[in-house]
């Protein structure tokens, strides 16, 4: 029996779109048929990232426990979204060798070339690093892939209260 590895391919789903911009799937389809042009809905990065975040840690730990590895195949735009919205800058983990967590990122060319229904991908980058930083109680822990579930910023309580005080409440709930 060989080493058990897990390969995960994260495909990008589309967002619901915007009715005013006619980017919902039904409206974009209608425009494409009736007008010949359309504006498609964008990728729903948040939903893809949310599905991936917990699985990234759990499946990587399981594969390591089995003596294997997990390799996540993702689009470059998802890597950029994660880096911009989580406390994890994936670019810090650009690597030539696999590690505990592995993201293999591909890009589409600006004007991609199709060959019999296949879209060529290019610029593969491997991002690999530890699941968690060691030691966990260090004053400033080293970056790790667990940072994907941490907040990129933590606003101060006075700042948050200041923002809330700018608007009057729309609803009030009174608890007896």
Phi, psi and omega per residue, in radians:
X1 nan 2.319 -3.130
X2 -1.405 3.117 3.112
X3 -1.235 2.210 -3.130
X4 -1.350 1.992 3.089
X5 -1.990 2.667 3.123
X6 -2.022 2.230 3.063
X7 -1.972 2.123 3.126
X8 -2.006 2.228 3.074
X9 -1.927 1.985 -3.130
X10 -1.609 1.849 3.088
X11 -1.541 2.692 -3.098
X12 -1.672 2.155 3.061
X13 -1.520 2.919 3.135
X14 -1.699 2.719 3.086
X15 -1.344 2.992 3.106
X16 -1.183 -0.353 3.139
X17 1.545 -3.096 -3.074
X18 -2.234 2.069 -3.095
X19 -1.103 -0.666 -3.132
X20 -1.133 -0.593 3.128
X21 -1.619 0.002 -3.135
X22 1.028 0.722 3.125
X23 -1.862 0.184 3.017
X24 -1.216 2.714 -3.094
X25 -1.009 -0.827 3.133
X26 -1.100 -0.706 -3.132
X27 -1.194 -0.729 3.119
X28 -1.095 -0.710 3.106
X29 -1.121 -0.801 3.115
X30 -1.018 -0.807 3.137
X31 -1.108 -0.688 -3.137
X32 -1.114 -0.700 -3.122
X33 -1.296 -0.842 -3.021
X34 -1.438 -0.610 -3.050
X35 -1.920 -0.269 -3.112
X36 1.448 -0.176 3.065
X37 -2.250 2.732 3.115
X38 -2.805 2.869 3.005
X39 -2.065 2.039 -3.057
X40 -1.391 2.729 3.039
X41 -1.145 2.748 -3.118
X42 -1.532 3.019 3.110
X43 -1.249 2.419 3.118
X44 -1.589 1.326 -3.077
X45 -1.006 -0.739 -3.084
X46 -1.025 -0.763 -3.122
X47 -1.175 -0.743 3.136
X48 -1.111 -0.812 3.133
X49 -1.073 -0.731 -3.112
X50 -1.101 -0.703 3.100
X51 -1.154 -0.608 -3.025
X52 -1.416 -0.609 -2.945
X53 -0.940 -0.962 -3.093
X54 -1.238 -0.621 -3.138
X55 -1.171 -0.587 -3.124
X56 -0.985 -0.812 -3.124
X57 -1.270 -0.903 -3.049
X58 -1.072 -0.848 -3.098
X59 -1.204 -0.583 3.087
X60 -1.143 -0.738 3.111
X61 -1.118 -0.723 -3.136
X62 -1.114 -0.839 -3.129
X63 -1.052 -0.725 3.109
X64 -1.093 -0.707 3.116
X65 -1.075 -0.573 3.116
X66 -1.426 -0.137 -3.087
X67 1.613 0.180 -3.132
X68 -2.053 -2.771 3.141
X69 -2.496 2.794 3.007
X70 -1.927 2.342 3.067
X71 -2.097 2.115 3.121
X72 -1.694 2.176 3.090
X73 -1.773 2.097 -3.023
X74 -2.371 2.872 3.026
X75 -1.451 2.636 3.123
X76 -1.052 -0.589 -3.128
X77 -1.173 -0.503 3.071
X78 -1.248 -0.686 3.080
X79 -1.043 -0.762 3.133
X80 -1.145 -0.690 3.123
X81 -1.114 -0.796 3.140
X82 -1.055 -0.783 -3.131
X83 -1.098 -0.549 -3.107
X84 -1.465 -0.392 -2.999
X85 -2.050 -0.125 3.119
X86 -2.080 2.999 3.107
X87 -1.461 0.489 -3.101
X88 -2.200 1.989 3.008
X89 -1.610 1.731 -3.052
X90 -1.002 -0.543 -3.119
X91 -1.058 -0.389 3.097
X92 -1.176 -0.258 -3.064
X93 -1.864 0.292 3.079
X94 -1.007 2.219 -2.959
X95 -2.588 2.824 3.060
X96 -1.810 -0.199 -3.108
X97 -2.208 2.629 3.096
X98 -1.250 2.829 3.133
X99 -2.505 -2.603 -3.136
X100 -1.240 -0.712 3.088
X101 -2.082 2.362 -3.048
X102 -2.378 2.130 3.051
X103 -2.015 2.134 3.051
X104 -1.836 1.940 -3.010
X105 -1.788 2.310 3.094
X106 -2.093 2.699 3.089
X107 -2.081 2.657 2.918
X108 -1.566 2.507 3.011
X109 -1.162 2.739 -3.110
X110 -0.955 -0.833 3.041
X111 -2.040 1.510 -3.018
X112 -1.152 2.684 -3.082
X113 -1.824 2.194 3.116
X114 -1.757 2.354 3.046
X115 -2.169 1.853 -3.135
X116 0.844 0.879 3.066
X117 1.483 -0.040 -3.136
X118 -1.755 2.316 3.099
X119 -1.723 2.169 3.120
X120 -1.204 2.399 3.050
X121 -1.914 2.715 3.124
X122 -2.554 3.104 3.074
X123 0.896 1.109 3.079
X124 -1.334 2.316 3.075
X125 -2.232 2.408 3.086
X126 -1.791 2.183 3.028
X127 -1.958 2.074 -3.055
X128 -2.448 2.453 3.129
X129 -3.007 -3.070 -3.092
X130 -1.305 2.672 3.066
X131 -1.156 -0.890 -3.141
X132 -2.319 2.789 3.127
X133 -1.463 2.592 -3.123
X134 -2.211 2.299 -0.068
X135 -1.374 2.644 -3.083
X136 -1.182 -0.466 -3.099
X137 -1.661 0.256 3.129
X138 -1.128 2.595 -3.133
X139 -1.006 -0.731 3.085
X140 -2.288 1.622 -3.083
X141 -1.133 2.619 3.095
X142 -1.179 2.663 3.090
X143 -1.060 2.508 3.089
X144 -2.621 2.969 -3.120
X145 -1.238 -0.239 3.019
X146 -1.129 -0.338 3.114
X147 -1.114 -0.248 3.130
X148 -1.107 -0.412 -3.132
X149 -1.812 0.146 3.105
X150 -1.719 2.686 3.128
X151 -1.255 2.363 3.129
X152 -1.231 -0.470 3.092
X153 -2.467 2.657 3.065
X154 -2.232 1.732 -3.113
X155 -1.147 2.614 3.118
X156 -1.206 2.675 3.138
X157 -1.066 -0.766 3.094
X158 -1.045 -0.661 3.107
X159 -1.095 -0.807 -3.137
X160 -1.108 -0.769 3.113
X161 -1.095 -0.679 3.090
X162 -1.047 -0.741 3.103
X163 -1.139 -0.726 -3.140
X164 -1.171 -0.598 -3.102
X165 -1.269 -0.302 3.139
X166 -1.194 -0.431 -3.131
X167 -2.086 2.490 3.055
X168 -1.365 2.628 -3.108
X169 -1.112 2.501 3.082
X170 -1.544 -0.465 3.115
X171 -2.408 2.615 3.066
X172 -2.270 2.387 3.080
X173 -2.055 2.197 -3.137
X174 -1.886 2.122 -3.134
X175 -1.805 2.088 -3.129
X176 -1.196 nan nan
